[in-house]
């Protein structure tokens, strides 16, 4: 257990930060699943909307440090590739 005042404060900050990061990751995963579902069912309009939301959440998560910026860029690239294939089909 933390003994000093500053270490107790740091524990409180870590708990709040962890909860916020878990919330961000959960919303990000939900958006990615929504995109995946739209692609599987060949719903082009829904896929475009969910791509916009997912890419926004990926950028936001990367800027907040929840995920690495290269991880976000790679996922956005792969989502965009799948969306283009769906639109062309």
Buried (B, 14 or more C-beta within 10 A) or exposed (E): EEEEEEEEEEEEEEEEEEEEBEEBBEBBEEBBEBBBEBBEEEBEEBBBBBBEBBBEBBBBBBEEEBBEEEEBEEBBEEBEEBBEEBEEE
